[in-house]
Amino acid sequence: MMASLFDQFASPSLLGIPLIAVAIALPWVLFPTLSSRWTTNRLISLQTWFINRFTNQLLMPLNVGGHKWALMFTSLMLFLITINMMGLLPYTFTPTTQLSLSMGFAVPLWLATVIIGMRNQPTVALAHLLPEGTPIPLIPVLIIIETISLFIRPLALGVRLTANLTAGHLLIQLIATAVFVLTSIMPTLAILTAIILFLLTLLEVAVAMIQAYVFVLLLSLYLQENV
């Protein structure tokens, strides 16, 4: 039973070829392309409004040097939201439930923020490893602790995204299985369980969007320390 629960997180393949690349590339097809006309449709207007609002909120704490990351952060946000939402559809696959993919996003972007800090302001970047006013006997210990916490950041980014989505998918499958079993035995209880399943699905839609936002928000906070 446990093996069948986790089968939904296995990367699908066709003729021995993994289809995770298709799952990653598909979201970009769903977004409308901007037109050269002044008058556009409602979908593009809504998309433009959302991108502008999100970019303003995300980059407000950053200085002008951090605004160069606006396009990357916005694209990453839309990409994560789309693949997370598509994973809630039946007979689909969620690439972000694979820790390798989440870490593939987290590690390079976190490393880029660290490299930028070391290149632009090395003194300030290294000062984060030692809080001001630290007693001399505690300096070696605190430097080790801060260094470990620095290298744990990308791991926390990737694991948070993967763990939240995986837990939600597992819970939905367990409750859906309970509804299927109770339908013929206890119809009333099955209806109540189905209502809980519907509410949980709405919650998972919110989680799919929130986790994508938190992922990008934490990256912007890491960037804020280094620009």
Residue pairs with C-beta under 8 A, 6 or more apart in sequence:
5 170
5 173
5 174
6 170
8 93
8 169
8 173
9 94
9 97
9 98
9 166
9 169
11 18
11 19
11 20
11 93
11 98
12 18
12 19
12 20
12 93
13 19
19 93
20 93
20 95
20 98
20 101
23 83
23 86
23 92
23 93
23 94
23 95
24 83
24 95
24 101
26 86
27 78
27 79
27 82
27 83
27 86
28 79
30 82
31 47
31 78
31 82
32 41
32 43
32 44
32 47
34 40
34 44
34 48
35 44
40 48
51 74
51 78
54 74
54 77
55 70
55 73
55 74
58 70
58 73
58 74
58 77
58 216
58 217
58 220
59 66
59 67
59 69
59 70
59 73
59 220
61 220
61 224
62 69
62 220
62 223
62 224
62 227
63 227
65 120
65 227
66 220
66 223
66 224
66 227
69 220
69 223
73 216
73 219
73 220
76 105
76 109
76 215
76 216
76 219
77 212
77 213
77 216
80 96
80 161
80 211
80 212
80 215
80 216
81 208
81 209
81 212
81 213
83 94
83 95
83 96
84 94
84 96
84 165
84 208
84 209
84 211
84 212
85 205
85 208
85 209
86 92
86 94
87 93
87 94
87 95
87 96
87 97
87 165
87 169
87 208
88 94
88 201
88 204
88 205
88 208
94 165
94 169
95 101
96 102
96 161
96 162
96 165
97 162
97 165
97 166
97 169
98 162
99 158
99 159
99 162
102 157
102 158
102 159
102 161
102 162
103 154
103 155
103 158
105 157
105 158
105 215
106 154
106 155
106 157
106 158
106 161
106 215
107 154
107 158
109 219
110 153
110 154
110 157
110 219
110 222
111 154
113 219
113 222
113 223
113 225
113 226
114 125
114 150
114 222
114 226
116 223
116 226
116 227
117 124
117 125
117 225
117 226
117 227
118 125
118 226
120 226
120 227
121 226
125 225
125 226
128 146
128 150
128 225
129 142
129 143
129 146
129 147
129 150
130 139
130 142
130 143
130 146
131 142
131 146
134 142
153 218
153 222
157 215
157 218
157 219
160 211
160 214
160 215
161 211
161 212
161 215
164 207
164 211
165 207
165 208
165 211
168 200
168 203
168 204
168 207
169 204
171 200
172 197
172 200
172 201
172 204
175 193
175 196
175 197
175 200
176 197
178 193
179 190
179 193
179 194
179 197
182 189
182 190
182 193
183 190
